[in-house]
Amino acid sequence: MDNLHLQLNDDLYKNIATQTKISVSTEEAKQKVTNAVERYRDGTGTYTTLNPKHVEEMNKYIESI
């Protein structure tokens, strides 16, 4: 198992923590992947095209944190 350690600004962490469930169980993670694969296979998934400008903006934002 690999570990990921992040250092976040307190305000950013509080914002993320209040909007997002940070940890999931192994079973929940497996179910999420299974559901995603099923949506992909049956063509019901919705996907966002990669926008190079958005990627550049996000990279700049991440670097500024």
C-alpha positions in Angstrom: 0.0 0.0 0.0 1.2 3.5 -0.9 0.6 6.5 1.3 0.0 10.0 0.1 0.7 12.9 2.4 -0.5 16.4 1.5 0.0 19.7 3.2 -2.9 22.0 2.6 -3.7 25.6 3.6 -6.1 25.3 6.6 -8.9 27.2 4.7 -8.6 25.0 1.7 -8.7 21.9 3.8 -11.8 23.1 5.7 -13.5 23.9 2.4 -12.7 20.5 0.9 -13.6 18.6 4.1 -17.0 20.3 4.3 -17.9 19.5 0.7 -16.3 16.1 0.2 -16.2 12.8 1.9 -12.4 12.4 2.2 -12.1 8.6 2.9 -14.0 5.7 1.6 -13.9 2.0 2.6 -12.4 -0.6 0.3 -15.8 -2.0 -0.5 -17.2 1.4 -1.3 -14.2 2.1 -3.6 -14.7 -1.2 -5.4 -18.4 -0.5 -5.9 -17.6 3.0 -7.3 -15.2 1.5 -9.8 -17.6 -1.3 -10.7 -20.4 1.3 -11.3 -18.1 3.4 -13.4 -17.0 0.5 -15.6 -20.7 -0.5 -16.1 -21.6 3.0 -17.1 -18.7 3.0 -19.6 -19.6 -0.4 -21.0 -23.3 0.4 -21.5 -22.7 3.9 -22.8 -24.6 5.7 -20.1 -21.6 7.5 -18.6 -21.1 11.3 -19.2 -17.6 12.5 -19.8 -15.9 15.8 -20.1 -13.5 16.5 -22.9 -10.0 17.5 -22.0 -9.7 21.2 -22.4 -6.0 22.2 -22.6 -6.7 25.7 -21.3 -8.5 24.3 -18.2 -5.6 22.0 -17.5 -3.1 24.9 -17.7 -5.3 27.0 -15.4 -5.5 24.1 -12.9 -1.7 23.5 -13.0 -1.1 27.2 -12.3 -3.6 27.1 -9.4 -2.0 23.9 -7.9 1.5 25.5 -8.2 0.2 28.6 -6.4 -1.0 26.7 -3.3 
